[in-house]
Amino acid sequence: FQVVDDVLDVVSTGDELGKPAGHDMAEGVYTLPVLHTLGGPGPAAGELRSLLGGPLGPGDQARALELVRAGDGVAAAVGRAQGYADEAVAALAALPPSPAAETLAAGARNLVEGLPR
């Protein structure tokens, strides 16, 4: 769930989230999409690094969001979330069939459904 929440903080609008997009970065919380972007190649990582580490004004926050959205960080985080969901479904498959196991597996699959690929 947390990785999905981190992705949504970057790719969704403030209206969809009920809080400003990029709120985690503005609070100094660097989530998996941000960390992947920081560790990526090219000038975007350096520019993002120069923006973070202090208070983000609205313009800097918007630019930081642009950099994360344009890079590979979101795709890498979505891949990680999908991997966790797949592991959960596989672990549940080892249990005897039951409505509870089916519901948990469906929940794991639904959590990552609809994320940007």
SVG drawing of the C-alpha trace seen along z (x, -y; Angstrom):
<svg xmlns="http://www.w3.org/2000/svg" viewBox="-16 -29 40 55">
<polyline fill="none" stroke="black" stroke-width="0.4" points="0.0,0.0 2.7,-2.5 4.5,-2.3 1.1,-2.9 0.4,-5.9 3.9,-7.2 3.2,-6.9 -0.2,-8.6 1.4,-11.5 3.4,-12.2 1.1,-11.3 -2.3,-12.5 -3.7,-16.0 -4.4,-17.8 -8.1,-17.4 -7.8,-13.7 -5.6,-13.4 -7.4,-15.9 -4.0,-17.4 -1.4,-19.1 0.4,-16.8 4.0,-16.4 3.1,-17.0 5.5,-14.4 8.4,-16.1 7.4,-19.5 7.4,-17.9 10.9,-16.5 9.7,-12.9 11.5,-11.4 9.4,-8.5 10.4,-5.6 9.6,-7.5 11.7,-10.4 14.6,-8.2 14.6,-6.4 14.6,-9.7 17.5,-11.0 19.5,-7.9 18.8,-8.0 21.0,-9.1 21.0,-12.5 20.6,-16.1 17.1,-15.6 18.7,-13.8 21.1,-16.7 18.4,-19.3 16.0,-17.5 18.8,-17.1 19.4,-20.8 15.7,-21.5 15.4,-19.1 16.9,-19.3 15.1,-22.5 11.7,-24.1 10.0,-23.9 8.1,-26.9 5.2,-26.4 7.4,-26.9 10.1,-24.5 7.5,-22.0 5.9,-22.1 9.3,-21.7 10.3,-18.8 7.0,-17.1 7.8,-17.7 11.2,-16.1 9.9,-13.0 7.0,-12.6 9.3,-12.8 11.9,-10.4 11.9,-6.7 11.2,-6.9 7.4,-6.4 7.8,-3.4 10.4,-1.8 8.1,-2.3 5.1,-0.9 7.2,2.1 8.2,2.6 4.5,2.3 3.5,4.8 6.2,7.2 5.0,6.9 1.4,7.6 2.5,10.6 4.4,11.9 1.4,11.5 -0.9,13.3 1.6,16.1 1.9,16.5 -1.9,16.6 -2.1,19.3 -0.3,21.6 -3.2,21.4 -6.3,23.6 -8.9,21.9 -11.2,19.6 -13.2,16.4 -10.7,14.6 -7.7,15.7 -9.6,14.8 -10.5,11.4 -6.9,10.6 -5.5,11.7 -8.1,9.5 -7.2,6.6 -3.5,7.0 -4.3,7.1 -6.7,4.1 -4.2,2.0 -1.8,1.9 -4.5,1.9 -4.8,-1.4 -1.4,-2.7 0.6,-4.3 2.8,-1.8"/>
</svg>
